[in-house]
Every structure is written in C-alpha cells, then in structure tokens.
Amino acid sequence: MTGYYWNDWYSGWGYILWFGMIFLLFSSLGNWGYTYQAHSRYRDFDARKDAFDLLTERYAKGDLTREEFVRMKEEISAALRIRTDVQTSKQRAPAQSMNAPIKGT
C-alpha cells in the first residue's frame, strides 16, 4: 500500500487534471488583468456630473464665449423644465381601470 496515493494522482489522468487546474488558474488571472486594464479608463469618471457642471467646466477652460454659455445654459434649463413637467404629468395621470371601456368603440 506504500505510495498508493501518489500513483492515483500522478499517473494516467491525474496529470491531465493538474494541467487543467493550472490552465484555469492562469486563464483566470489573465482575464482579471485584461478586464482591470480595459476598465481602468473609467475608474476616475465622476458619474455625478450633470450638464451644468460640464458646461461650466467648458466655460472656465475658455472653450465657450459668454454668449454661447448663456444660450446653452438656457437651452439646458428649458429641456430640464420640459422633462420634469412630463414626469409630473405622468405621475398625476390617473391609472385606467382594467374594466373601464375603451373610448372610441
């Protein structure tokens, strides 16, 4: 019975199983490294910046003139007002009952 354990794992199919485990280990590490590098460009992205923040940054850099800044700021404000008006009107609209007849029939 001496060496019975070693003969099971290191002869025949045992080597193939160990090579498979090593392959899985290296491929997992490679996949982790690739995804870490590929997503590193998004690491410093600040998702909380809104359109006003971006517009102010562009104006501060000198990319925009004062007239362009004011015009774009008004357009963004108008778009936000329209969006909030639509959202509030959807919230106020009463839900139609499943048993209510459909108009026009």
Secondary structure, 3 states (H helix, E strand, C coil): CCCHHHHHHCCCHHHHHHHHHHHHHHHHHHHHHHHHHHCHHHCCCCCCCCHHHHHHHHHHHCCCCHHHHHHHHHHHHHHHHHHHHHHHHHHHCCCCCCCCCCCCC
